[in-house]
Amino acid sequence: MVGQIVAELKVNIEEGDGCYYAHAAEFLGCFSKANSRSEAIDAILQDVKQYSEWLLSTDIDNSYKAMCKDYLAGINELDIIEELKGFSNLSDLTGASAVFKSDIEVIPEEMFEFYIMIISKLPEELMRIVFQFTNEDRNIELLPGKATINQELKDIYYTELFFISRFGVEVEQKFLETIKMTKDELESLTLLERIVKVRQGAIAILRLYYPKLTDKVFKSKEDTNFPDEQWTIKKVIRKFIEHERERINAIRKLVTILIERKALSETTE
């Protein structure tokens, strides 16, 4: 049809130990996780819509806005641009993960600031979800054998410290100088305070090192069983957004259960 908008989604896929991740190469932070390749592809098409709706709710004003609207109107082309296999323990945060060709591409300054905006907006959403609950509420096991809300929050905190440490010991020390705290002082804060503080420091570090590391590939041997895993600043940003979106979705489900349980308790009293 003449004049029809062609919304193309470019996707990277990684596989390891029966776990598949699909990542939108030009829509940083959009991803899916599944037990098969086809399920991962189906799931990322669903995440495109969810992520587009959320981004448009932030009142963005750049090229992503038009892209989001196009994706919501319908994707009529899907292009697998890179597929990498054989990663150990991929489903676990301690496992290795791929660096794709798109992770090595230089991030234009406008897009870098847009990613920083996303990284700063995500904890705002997170705090709106959890701030209404007490620490006791957040420690309740809401699903048998599954993480509590606080355990999910700790996952965010420690994983983001891990991402910062990928830049090396010197940058990690610079991070502590930026937040004006020692590791012990950071650990002494409440869990929610720690998350906010780490995010403030991470944004400052990303801004500081962005000009120096835009297209550099590096490795970090600290705190990992995979010292040869490759990293770039774009991969760190991608993992930041993907991981927090995944954890926020998990926390949102737990909060729904918690609210229902509290409502039931009030009606039976």
C-alpha positions in Angstrom: 0.0 0.0 0.0 1.4 3.4 -1.0 2.3 5.6 1.9 2.2 2.7 4.4 4.6 3.1 7.3 7.2 0.4 7.5 8.0 -0.3 11.2 11.1 -2.5 11.2 12.4 -4.1 14.4 16.1 -5.0 14.4 16.8 -7.8 16.9 20.0 -9.4 18.4 19.7 -12.9 19.9 21.9 -14.6 22.4 21.6 -18.2 23.7 23.2 -20.2 26.4 22.2 -23.3 28.4 18.7 -23.4 26.9 18.0 -19.7 27.7 17.3 -17.2 24.9 17.4 -13.4 25.1 16.2 -11.2 22.3 17.3 -7.5 22.3 16.1 -4.7 20.2 19.2 -3.3 18.6 17.9 0.2 18.0 15.4 0.4 20.9 17.8 0.1 23.8 16.2 -1.5 26.9 13.6 -3.5 24.9 14.2 -7.2 25.4 12.7 -10.6 26.1 13.8 -13.8 27.9 12.4 -17.3 27.0 13.2 -21.0 26.8 13.2 -21.1 23.0 14.2 -18.8 20.1 10.6 -18.5 18.8 9.2 -17.6 22.2 11.9 -15.0 22.7 10.9 -13.4 19.3 7.2 -13.5 20.1 7.9 -12.0 23.6 10.0 -9.1 22.3 7.2 -8.1 20.0 5.0 -7.8 23.1 7.7 -5.8 25.0 8.0 -3.3 22.1 4.4 -2.2 22.8 4.8 -2.1 26.6 8.1 -0.2 26.4 6.8 2.2 23.7 3.7 3.0 25.8 5.9 3.7 28.9 8.4 5.9 26.9 5.6 8.0 25.4 4.2 8.5 28.9 7.5 10.2 29.8 6.7 12.9 27.2 9.9 12.2 25.2 10.7 14.7 22.5 13.2 13.2 20.0 13.5 10.5 17.3 12.4 7.8 19.7 8.9 9.4 19.9 8.2 8.8 16.3 9.7 5.3 16.6 7.4 4.5 19.5 4.4 5.6 17.6 5.3 3.5 14.6 5.9 0.4 16.7 2.5 0.9 18.4 0.9 1.2 15.0 2.3 -2.3 14.1 5.6 -3.9 13.2 5.6 -5.3 9.7 9.3 -6.3 9.5 11.6 -8.1 11.9 15.2 -8.5 11.1 17.6 -10.7 13.1 20.9 -8.9 12.6 23.1 -10.9 14.9 22.8 -14.2 16.7 25.4 -15.4 19.2 25.4 -18.7 21.1 27.2 -20.7 23.7 27.2 -18.4 26.7 27.6 -20.0 30.1 25.0 -19.6 32.8 23.2 -17.0 30.7 19.9 -17.1 32.7 21.8 -16.1 35.8 23.1 -12.6 36.5 26.5 -14.1 37.4 26.7 -15.6 33.9 28.4 -14.2 30.8 26.5 -12.2 28.2 27.1 -11.1 24.6 28.5 -7.9 23.3 26.8 -7.3 19.9 28.1 -5.3 17.0 25.4 -2.7 17.8 26.9 -2.5 21.4 30.1 -1.2 19.9 28.6 1.5 17.8 29.2 5.1 18.9 26.3 6.6 20.9 25.3 10.0 19.5 25.2 12.6 22.3 21.5 13.2 21.9 20.7 9.5 22.3 23.2 9.2 25.2 21.3 11.9 27.1 18.0 10.1 26.2 19.3 6.8 27.7 20.4 8.8 30.8 16.9 10.2 31.1 15.5 6.6 31.0 17.9 5.4 33.7 16.9 8.4 35.9 13.1 7.8 35.2 13.0 4.1 36.0 13.8 4.5 39.8 11.1 7.2 40.0 8.6 4.6 38.8 10.1 2.0 41.1 9.7 4.3 44.2 6.1 5.1 43.3 5.4 1.3 43.4 7.2 0.4 46.7 7.2 3.6 48.8 3.7 3.0 50.2 4.8 -0.2 51.9 6.7 -0.8 55.1 9.9 -2.7 55.3 7.9 -5.5 57.0 5.5 -5.6 54.0 8.4 -5.8 51.6 9.9 -8.8 53.4 6.8 -10.9 53.1 7.1 -14.0 51.0 4.2 -13.5 48.6 5.0 -16.4 46.2 6.3 -19.7 47.6 10.0 -20.0 46.8 10.2 -16.7 45.0 11.9 -13.5 45.9 10.3 -10.9 48.2 10.0 -7.3 47.2 13.1 -6.4 49.2 15.1 -9.2 47.7 14.1 -7.9 44.2 15.2 -4.4 45.4 18.6 -5.8 46.6 19.0 -7.5 43.3 18.7 -4.1 41.6 21.2 -2.5 44.0 23.9 -5.2 43.8 23.6 -5.7 40.1 24.0 -2.0 39.4 27.1 -1.9 41.5 28.3 -4.9 39.4 27.7 -3.0 36.2 29.6 0.0 37.5 32.5 -2.2 38.5 32.8 -3.4 34.8 34.6 -0.2 34.1 37.4 -1.2 36.4 38.7 -0.4 39.9 39.7 3.2 39.1 36.2 4.0 37.9 34.6 2.2 40.9 36.7 4.3 43.2 35.6 7.4 41.3 32.0 6.3 41.8 32.5 6.3 45.6 34.2 9.7 45.4 31.2 11.0 43.4 28.6 9.9 46.0 31.0 11.0 48.8 30.7 7.8 50.7 32.7 4.7 51.5 31.4 1.2 50.7 30.6 0.8 54.4 28.7 4.1 54.6 26.7 3.1 51.5 25.8 -0.2 53.0 24.6 1.5 56.2 21.8 3.3 54.3 18.3 1.9 54.0 17.7 -0.2 51.0 15.7 2.4 49.2 18.3 5.1 50.0 21.0 2.8 48.6 19.2 2.4 45.3 18.8 6.1 44.9 22.4 6.9 45.8 23.8 4.2 43.5 21.7 5.6 40.6 22.9 9.1 41.2 26.5 8.0 41.2 26.0 5.7 38.1 24.6 8.6 36.1 27.5 10.8 37.1 30.0 8.1 36.1 28.3 7.4 32.8 28.4 11.1 31.9 32.0 11.4 33.0 33.3 8.4 31.0 31.0 8.6 28.0 33.4 10.8 25.9 36.3 8.4 26.7 34.5 5.1 26.1 32.0 5.6 23.4 33.2 2.8 21.1 35.8 1.1 23.4 35.6 -2.6 24.1 37.0 -3.6 27.5 37.1 -6.4 30.0 36.9 -6.5 33.8 38.3 -9.4 35.9 36.8 -8.2 39.1 33.9 -10.0 40.8 33.2 -12.3 37.9 33.8 -15.9 36.8 34.1 -14.7 33.2 37.1 -12.4 33.1 37.1 -12.5 29.2 33.6 -11.2 28.9 33.5 -8.1 26.7 31.9 -4.9 27.7 31.2 -1.4 26.2 29.6 1.6 27.7 26.6 1.0 25.4 26.3 -2.6 26.7 26.4 -1.3 30.3 23.6 1.2 29.6 21.6 -1.5 27.8 22.0 -3.9 30.7 21.1 -1.2 33.2 17.8 -0.5 31.5 16.9 -4.1 30.7 17.7 -5.4 34.2 15.7 -2.7 36.0 12.7 -3.1 33.7 12.7 -6.8 34.4 12.9 -6.3 38.1 10.3 -3.6 38.1 7.9 -5.9 36.3 8.6 -8.6 38.9 8.0 -6.2 41.7 4.8 -4.9 40.2 3.4 -8.4 40.2 4.4 -8.9 43.8 2.8 -5.6 44.8 -0.5 -6.6 43.1 -0.5 -9.8 45.3 0.4 -7.8 48.4 -2.5 -5.3 47.8 -5.0 -8.1 47.2 -3.8 -9.8 50.4 -4.1 -6.7 52.5 -7.6 -6.0 51.1 -8.7 -9.6 51.9 -7.3 -9.2 55.4 -9.2 -6.0 56.0 -12.5 -7.6 54.9 -12.1 -10.5 57.2 -11.3 -8.5 60.3 
